[in-house]
Structures are given as C-alpha cells and as structure tokens.
Amino acid sequence: LDEFFMVRVGGLAMIADSATVLDINSWTPTQQLEKIRTRVREMYSDQSECLLNEIEPLLAREGIERVRAEDLTKSELKFLRNQFHEEMMSSLAPISIENTGTFPALSNTRICMCVRLKNDYSSRLGAKTENRGSLDQIANRANDRYVLIPMGKSLSRFQSLPSKTGYRYMLTEDVIGMFVSDFFGDQEIIEWNTLRVTRNGDVDLQEDERSDLLIGMQAMLEARRKSQCVRLEISASTSLKMQAFLQKSIDVPTEDVYSVQGPLGLSDYFSLAGLRGFPSLNDTNWLAQPSPEFSNADSIFQTIASGDRLLYHPYQSYEPIVQFIQAAASDPDVIAVKQTLYRTSESSEIVKALCLAAENGKHVTVIVELKARFDEARNINWAKVLADAGVDVIYGVR
C-alpha cells in the first residue's frame, strides 16, 4: 500500500486537474483518486479490526503479548523508565515548531510523534471551540505550541519487557508517550499522537536532458525526499485542532488524511514474524532445490559446454549463476565479462565477483540500471563500488 501511494496515487495526483486523461473505464484522474480513497479507508478499517480484535488476541494466547501502559507492573514500569532514559532518549530529537511555515520535511513513511503543549491563552478557551471554524481558523486559534519527535531508524518499533516465558512488548511510541513529559519539564501536555507522511515517489528524470545520469539520479532522489505529500496517516485519537495544524503545515487536503484506529506502519510487524522460540507458529522453510546438472565435480564451464542447461527459478537454486560469475572472475582463460544489473541485494555476491574479475585484470563492463524504482540509492552505491574497482560502468539503457 505504501508503494501504491508513492507510485500510483503520486502519479495521479500530478495530473489530477486533467479532464482528458482517462483510464480504461473512462475515469478521470480525480474520479480514480476518489474511488481509491474510498477503498483504502475500508482497508484501514479492516486492517485495524483484524489486528486489534483477531491477531493480537491470538498471539497473546501463544505467549506473544502486546502490553498497554495501564497493564504494567511497578517493576516493568521501572524497567521501561530506565530503558527510555538510558537508550531511547538520546536517539530522539524533539523539534519545536514556531509556526506552520517552519515545519520540517518529514522523512517518507517514517513514524513521527506530534506533541501539543498548553499555554496561558489556550487554557482560557472553551473546549467546544474545536468543533467550529475552517481548518485555518482551527489551526490558528489559541497559539498552542507543537513539538515533533521523529522516531529514528535506529530505534526498534517494539520494546521488549522482561519475561520468563513468551514475549511481552510495547510499541515504542507508547513507551515514549508514557515519559514524553520528561522532555518538557513543567509544561502541560494537552495531547500526543503519531503521524506518518507518504510522499510522491513518481518523480521522473528526463534522461535526454542529463549529460551525467548519475548526478541526475542523485538529484531525483533528493527531489523525492521533499516531494508532495500524497497521504497523511494520523492516530484516530488526534484532535481536530492538531489535525488542522498538521494539514496546514504539511499542505495536504482533508481527503488525503487517513485516521487510523490502531498502530500506524503495520509493515513493522514483520519483525514479530521472525521471533525465535515459537516454531509452532512458523511455516516450514522451503528451500530452493539444487540443480542436478550442476552438482557433479566438473567445472561449471565444462558443464555448460557439454549442452544447454535450463534453470527453473525460484524453484531451483540461483547458486549456479553466482558460481558462474565467481568462476569467470578467477578463470585465466576468461578475457572479458559483460553484465547487466537491475536490482541488487545489500550484500551482492555477484557484485563482489565482478570487482574481483576487474582486479584480476579482466575487462569488465557492467550496465547498472539506476532507474530501478526504490532501489536507485542502492544501485548508485554499487555503481561507485564497481567503478572504484576498475569496472567500466554504463548507466541506464540509453
């Protein structure tokens, strides 16, 4: 869903004013966006219902329990307080927002906490005034102070609690929320809530206008980092006033705000699926099968010289391909290696073999597709590693 918003919704948002660009159903971009928003709101409701009322209770029965602040024992509360001050607090950097014009560019899809602090003027306002007026009027009414606390990448989404059996955990934002007052001394906190910004990822690059594609791609990645917000997710408990402040600051219309009953960023829950100690809850690992044709003692060059070979991926192992490149890197009879890389892993054995081949004096030419969507940064880094090793690197199809 994140990529869908970054790519599909982002692309539609850029042509939303067009009445002539129609899809296969003859819908305009605006009509498509309206239908997407309706469907996605249904999905959010279904996801929250499934997580809160089905998955979490089932996990708790198996010993994987999410703990709420009101359920903590005194010893657990003391443990979390120490955890917050000794490990979490130093990685958090609260940002005070003087006005909507000084709002920082929040990182794409990263969870952030917004804290609303009370001042003398706001304390004299009646609570009923929140329900009246336009967004601008609500945002500007009573000059409350706002502080953002972005959750850093180094911070785990789940904070585990000491437990003799099973796995007890709290969401990191709930732990921060319990002790957030430690940042602000005597200042009164009205509310804190979480938010998540999704930015348009459909930022394209005109290759013909760039003499250096690498520089152009780096500029495109920077543009994507600051691109238009196409979705603002907020906690369902967020007040109308905080929502108005966030909308005005981020410049996102009401129809692109999604109020979520439950945690934001559910993809973080993948880490729970990797917990050790719960084998009964895991599917049996399915391993790719070895290819019998490449299991003999012959060199890989002898094997393929004796006849054509066909590998069935992903059912058969990809290892023969990796071994092929590795063998070429050290074989004295290999003069040149030509390779195309589209998507690469964080620790690519093939890239390492190509670097080794260049270091061994072979003429290595590699086409690196920098425009592999959302893998651009990784490919840029690998392209630099290859070039430093003496590989002739070509960027992109053109």
C-alpha positions in Angstrom: 0.0 0.0 0.0 2.9 2.3 0.7 4.4 1.8 -2.8 0.9 2.1 -4.3 0.5 5.6 -2.8 4.0 6.6 -3.8 3.7 5.5 -7.4 0.1 5.1 -8.5 -1.5 7.8 -6.3 1.5 10.1 -6.7 1.2 9.8 -10.5 -2.5 10.5 -10.4 -2.0 13.5 -8.1 0.3 15.2 -10.6 -2.4 15.0 -13.4 -5.5 15.4 -11.1 -6.6 18.6 -12.9 -6.7 16.9 -16.3 -10.2 16.0 -17.6 -8.8 14.5 -20.8 -6.5 11.8 -19.4 -8.8 8.8 -19.0 -8.2 5.2 -17.8 -9.7 2.0 -19.3 -13.0 2.7 -17.5 -13.1 6.3 -18.9 -12.5 7.7 -15.4 -10.6 10.9 -15.0 -7.6 11.1 -12.5 -9.9 12.8 -10.0 -12.5 10.1 -10.2 -9.8 7.4 -9.8 -8.5 9.2 -6.7 -11.9 9.4 -5.2 -12.5 5.6 -5.7 -9.0 4.8 -4.3 -9.6 6.9 -1.2 -13.0 5.2 -0.5 -11.5 1.7 -1.0 -8.4 2.5 1.1 -10.5 3.8 4.1 -12.3 0.4 4.0 -9.0 -1.3 4.0 -7.8 0.7 7.0 -10.9 -0.3 8.9 -10.5 -4.0 8.0 -6.8 -4.0 8.9 -7.4 -2.4 12.3 -10.2 -4.8 13.1 -8.1 -7.8 12.1 -5.0 -6.7 14.1 -6.7 -5.5 17.3 -9.6 -8.0 17.5 -8.1 -11.1 15.9 -4.3 -11.3 15.5 -3.3 -9.7 18.8 -5.6 -11.8 21.0 -4.5 -15.0 19.1 -0.8 -14.0 19.6 -1.4 -13.4 23.3 -2.7 -16.9 23.7 0.6 -18.2 22.2 2.7 -16.0 24.6 3.3 -13.0 22.3 1.6 -10.2 24.1 1.4 -6.5 23.4 1.2 -4.6 26.8 -0.6 -1.4 27.4 0.6 1.3 29.8 -2.3 0.6 32.2 -1.3 -3.1 32.5 2.4 -2.6 33.5 3.6 -3.8 36.9 5.7 -1.5 39.0 8.9 -3.4 38.1 8.0 -3.2 34.4 7.4 0.5 34.6 10.7 1.0 36.3 12.4 -1.1 33.7 10.9 0.9 30.8 11.8 4.2 32.5 15.4 3.1 32.7 15.2 1.9 29.1 13.8 5.3 28.0 16.5 7.4 29.7 19.5 5.2 29.1 18.8 4.0 25.5 15.9 5.8 23.8 16.0 9.4 24.9 19.5 10.0 23.4 18.3 8.9 19.9 15.2 11.2 19.9 15.5 14.8 18.8 12.4 16.9 19.6 11.8 19.8 17.1 9.8 22.8 18.3 7.5 24.3 15.6 7.2 28.0 15.9 4.6 28.2 13.1 3.3 26.2 10.2 5.9 27.8 7.9 8.8 26.3 9.8 7.6 22.7 9.6 10.4 20.4 8.7 10.3 18.0 5.8 9.4 14.7 7.5 11.0 11.5 6.1 8.8 9.4 3.9 6.8 6.7 5.7 8.7 7.2 9.0 6.5 7.3 12.1 6.7 10.6 14.0 5.1 11.8 17.2 3.4 15.3 17.5 3.0 16.8 20.9 0.7 19.7 21.7 1.6 21.8 24.6 -0.6 24.2 26.5 0.0 27.9 27.1 -1.9 30.6 29.0 -4.0 31.7 26.1 -5.2 28.2 25.1 -6.2 27.5 28.7 -8.8 30.2 28.6 -10.6 28.8 25.5 -13.7 26.6 25.8 -13.3 23.1 24.6 -16.3 23.5 22.4 -14.5 25.9 20.0 -12.6 23.0 18.5 -15.7 22.0 16.6 -16.3 25.3 14.8 -14.5 27.1 12.0 -12.4 26.3 9.0 -9.1 24.4 9.1 -7.1 27.6 9.1 -9.2 29.1 11.9 -8.9 26.0 14.0 -5.1 25.7 13.3 -4.5 29.4 14.3 -7.0 29.6 17.2 -5.1 29.6 20.5 -1.4 29.7 19.8 -0.6 26.3 21.4 2.9 25.0 21.0 3.7 22.0 18.9 6.7 19.7 19.0 7.7 16.9 16.6 9.6 13.9 17.8 10.7 11.8 14.7 11.4 8.2 15.5 14.9 7.5 14.3 15.7 4.5 12.1 18.0 3.0 14.8 15.0 2.8 17.2 13.2 -0.6 17.2 9.4 -0.3 16.8 9.0 -2.8 19.7 10.4 -2.6 23.2 10.5 -6.0 24.9 9.8 -6.5 28.6 11.5 -9.0 30.9 9.5 -12.2 30.8 10.3 -15.8 32.0 8.0 -17.2 29.2 6.8 -15.9 25.9 7.4 -12.4 24.6 5.9 -9.3 26.1 6.4 -6.0 24.3 5.2 -2.4 24.0 5.1 -0.2 20.9 7.9 2.3 21.0 5.6 5.3 20.6 3.6 4.1 23.6 6.8 4.0 25.7 7.8 7.5 24.5 4.3 8.7 25.3 4.5 7.5 28.9 7.6 9.5 29.5 7.3 12.3 27.0 6.8 14.8 29.8 10.5 14.3 30.7 11.4 16.4 27.7 9.2 19.4 28.7 9.6 19.9 32.4 6.6 21.7 33.9 4.9 22.5 30.6 1.5 20.9 30.4 0.9 18.4 27.6 -2.5 18.5 26.1 -2.1 15.5 23.8 0.4 13.5 21.8 -0.3 11.4 18.7 1.5 9.7 15.9 1.6 10.5 12.3 3.1 9.2 9.1 3.7 11.0 5.8 3.8 9.3 2.4 5.5 11.3 -0.3 5.1 11.1 -4.1 7.6 8.7 -5.4 6.7 9.1 -9.1 9.4 11.7 -9.6 10.8 11.0 -13.1 14.0 12.0 -14.8 14.4 13.1 -18.3 17.5 11.2 -19.4 17.9 13.3 -22.6 18.4 16.4 -20.6 21.1 15.0 -18.4 24.7 14.6 -19.5 25.5 12.8 -16.3 22.8 10.3 -15.4 24.4 9.5 -12.0 24.2 13.2 -10.9 20.7 13.4 -12.3 19.6 10.4 -10.3 21.0 11.7 -7.1 19.1 15.0 -7.7 16.0 13.0 -8.4 16.3 11.1 -5.1 16.7 14.4 -3.3 13.6 15.7 -5.0 11.7 12.6 -4.0 12.7 13.2 -0.4 11.0 16.5 -0.4 8.1 15.8 -2.8 4.4 16.4 -2.3 2.6 14.5 0.5 0.0 12.2 -1.1 -1.1 10.6 2.2 -1.1 11.7 5.8 -1.9 9.0 8.3 -2.8 10.0 11.9 -3.9 8.3 15.0 -7.7 8.2 15.4 -7.3 10.0 18.8 -5.8 13.1 17.1 -7.8 16.2 17.9 -9.4 18.3 15.2 -7.0 21.1 16.2 -3.9 19.0 15.9 -5.1 17.6 12.6 -5.7 21.1 11.2 -2.3 22.2 12.3 -0.7 19.2 10.6 -2.7 19.6 7.4 -1.8 23.2 7.1 1.9 22.6 7.9 2.3 19.7 5.5 0.0 21.2 2.9 -2.3 18.2 2.5 -6.1 18.3 1.8 -8.6 16.7 4.1 -9.4 14.0 1.6 -5.8 12.7 1.8 -5.8 12.4 5.6 -6.4 8.9 6.9 -7.4 8.4 10.5 -6.2 5.0 11.8 -7.7 3.1 14.7 -4.6 1.3 15.9 -0.9 1.4 15.2 0.5 3.1 12.1 3.1 1.4 9.8 1.9 -2.2 10.1 4.8 -3.4 7.9 7.0 -3.1 11.1 5.1 -6.1 12.4 7.2 -8.3 10.0 9.8 -8.3 12.8 7.4 -10.2 15.1 7.2 -13.0 12.5 10.9 -13.5 12.9 10.8 -14.1 16.6 12.7 -17.1 17.8 11.2 -19.6 20.2 7.8 -20.0 18.5 8.4 -22.8 15.9 4.8 -24.0 16.1 3.7 -20.6 14.6 6.1 -20.7 11.7 5.6 -22.3 8.3 8.3 -24.8 7.5 11.1 -23.2 5.5 11.0 -24.1 1.8 14.5 -24.2 0.3 15.2 -23.8 -3.4 16.2 -27.2 -4.8 19.7 -27.8 -6.2 20.1 -28.4 -9.9 21.3 -32.0 -10.5 23.0 -30.9 -13.7 25.4 -28.6 -11.7 26.0 -31.0 -8.8 28.8 -33.0 -10.4 32.5 -32.4 -9.9 33.1 -30.8 -13.4 33.8 -27.1 -13.6 30.8 -25.0 -14.5 32.4 -24.2 -17.9 32.6 -27.9 -18.7 29.0 -28.4 -17.7 27.6 -25.7 -19.9 30.0 -26.6 -22.8 28.5 -30.1 -23.0 25.0 -28.8 -23.7 22.4 -26.2 -23.0 21.2 -26.0 -19.4 17.9 -24.6 -18.1 17.3 -23.5 -14.5 13.9 -23.1 -13.1 13.8 -20.1 -10.7 12.8 -19.7 -7.9 12.2 -23.4 -7.6 15.8 -24.3 -8.3 18.7 -22.6 -6.5 20.2 -19.5 -8.0 23.6 -20.6 -6.7 24.9 -21.9 -10.2 24.5 -18.4 -11.6 26.6 -16.9 -8.7 29.2 -19.7 -9.1 29.3 -19.0 -12.9 30.3 -15.3 -12.3 32.7 -16.3 -9.5 34.4 -18.9 -11.7 34.7 -16.4 -14.5 36.4 -13.9 -12.2 39.3 -16.2 -11.5 39.5 -18.4 -14.6 42.7 -17.5 -16.5 41.0 -18.1 -19.9 38.3 -15.5 -19.4 39.2 -12.3 -21.1 36.1 -10.2 -20.5 32.9 -10.1 -18.5 29.8 -8.2 -19.6 26.9 -8.0 -17.2 23.6 -6.1 -16.6 22.5 -5.3 -13.1 18.9 -4.2 -12.5 18.2 -4.9 -8.8 20.9 -5.8 -6.4 20.9 -7.1 -2.8 22.5 -5.3 0.1 25.3 -7.8 0.1 25.7 -8.9 -3.5 28.0 -11.8 -4.2 27.8 -11.1 -7.9 29.0 -7.5 -7.5 31.9 -8.8 -5.4 32.8 -11.3 -8.1 32.7 -8.6 -10.8 35.0 -6.4 -8.7 37.3 -9.4 -8.3 37.3 -10.0 -12.0 38.4 -6.4 -12.7 41.1 -6.7 -10.0 42.3 -9.9 -11.8 42.9 -7.9 -15.0 39.8 -8.9 -16.9 37.9 -6.3 -19.0 34.6 -6.0 -17.1 31.7 -3.9 -18.4 28.5 -3.5 -16.4 25.3 -1.8 -17.3 23.7 -0.6 -14.0 20.1 0.4 -14.2 19.9 3.4 -11.9 16.2 3.8 -12.5 15.1 0.6 -10.8 12.4 2.2 -8.7 13.1 2.5 -5.0 16.4 0.6 -5.5 18.1 3.7 -7.0 20.2 4.6 -4.0 21.5 1.1 -3.6 22.4 0.8 -7.2 24.1 4.2 -7.1 26.3 2.9 -4.3 27.1 -0.3 -6.1 27.9 1.6 -9.3 30.5 3.6 -7.3 32.0 0.4 -5.8 32.3 -1.2 -9.2 33.9 1.9 -10.8 36.4 2.1 -7.9 37.3 -1.5 -8.6 38.1 -0.7 -12.3 34.9 -1.8 -13.9 33.6 0.1 -16.9 30.2 1.2 -15.7 27.4 2.3 -18.0 24.3 3.9 -16.6 20.8 3.1 -18.0 19.5 1.8 -21.3 20.2 4.9 -23.4 
